[in-house]
């Protein structure tokens, strides 16, 4: 069994915020093939995914890519509470991560996003001044509104199990957020300015023409399962706009959502192949 790639944990200070990061430097030579920032999944999906993210970062490093894995404000070991997080602050955190990588020699950066992190990566890439040569999307969320509707349903489901809890609808919860109120879902307090941008954000409407290439990898339960309709539509629309985009699949467990921590070894190789 090959040795794990070396890594360096540290806190990146930006705008008075301490962001916990882990840097996996390229292993083979002094000149990396490329530089990658990982943008994590949302809430509990991030926690479930840590194992796969670490394995992939090590695999990238062993193949001579330098990788920065960052916990955004209010998540993981970074400063702040989840209730402090907003969409714009998270984009500022990615900006700080990219700036740090330029100090390590990066002239172009790959954004590697998981689930909602993929949508955040695309949104960030649309208006940053950094050169984003590639966005690698793992099982991307392509509709912020649909994702948030599904997340809010966790609160509704919990209320149904408690006869003393108010029986709400997703429309009620969305309106509370639009009115500037914070709400709690499954132990996560949502800031209105985290949710409101998501309710109108769709990957199809993001102006991502300045990104050189987009790669999408979906994890399927079996080889005969189809790629999601939303992903097929997104890929088709980007191709119609003459954008460079590729889609691939691997078979494995949905590690971001499984009860036990899961690994998908095929994903490690597939992701490397996207960068070559």
Order of alpha helices (4+ residues) and beta strands (2+ residues): beta-beta-beta-alpha-beta-alpha-beta-alpha-beta-alpha-alpha-beta-beta-alpha-beta-alpha-beta-alpha
